Amino acid sequence: MAELNPNAAIPERGLTVRNLRLAFGDTVVQHDIFFHVAPANIFVIMGVSGCGKSTLLRHIIDLQRSEVGDICFDGQRLIGDDPHERAALQRRIGVLFQSTALWSSMTVGENVALPMQLHTRLRPPEIRDQVAFKLALVGLAGQESRMPSELSGGMQKRAGLARAIALDPDYLFLDEPSAGLDPITSQRLDALIMRLRDALGLSVIAVSHELPSIFTIADDSIYLDNQSKTAIAHGNPRDLAEQASDARVRAFLKREPIEEPTRGPV
């Protein structure tokens, strides 16, 4: 990933975040965030808990608004006020929330069908075919009639992924996809994410602080610092673990403690 010049022209392909400021009232969460996600890359937003990773994701997918900075999909700036523009964006992105956000009163098949019912003109038989296809892609073929409560944690994540790709999005957003999963299930989910990227040509933006997943799936990344409240590193996590200029980034990626400065007598 190449770092962006804040004043450079916005690339025509991929996702660009430029000079973004995240705040709640007067409380600044992060500022001067800029990065570019190339098409069909897996980009990880990483950092310690509470640094603003999920807040950044929510701004990118237009669930929260910022008055400062630009978010651009394929060179087009996201304004967020035009309902037609927002509807067009919703069709281009898929989201897997940390809790999966599956409707507990709906079957797996009904959950996956819902975006198609709301945003397409497909007929019921066509929707059924698409639901079966999407479930097969994530390894849940034939599970349409099961309820989310009947699925294991890993299967719920897969069902959430099937719904996230229901509209054939260009961009897939994942909020802590490995949260709550055992190491083996997490490894399988990582492999599935990479297969979906390769098969569908998706650009994937994932929030994570799970190091095994970060090192497995990430092509590029950004590290959000909760002290300076900005991004202090960009690049491939494996490279950053050895070469990042800031010791906090290297310590995070190597699971090493940061030595606190010695305090003199008070």
Secondary structure, DSSP 8 states (H G I E B T S, - for coil): -----TTS---SSSEEEEEEEEEETTEEEEEEEEEEE-TT-EEEEE-STTSSHHHHHHHHTTSS--SSSEEEETTEE-----HHHHHHHHHHEEEE-TT----TTS-HHHHHHHHHHHH----HHHHHHHHHHHHHHTT-TT-TT--GGGS-HHHHHHHHHHHHTTT--SEEEEESTTTT--HHHHHHHHHHHHHHHHHHT-EEEEE---HHHHHHH-SEEEEEETTTTEEEEES-HHHHHHH-SSHHHHHHHHT-----------
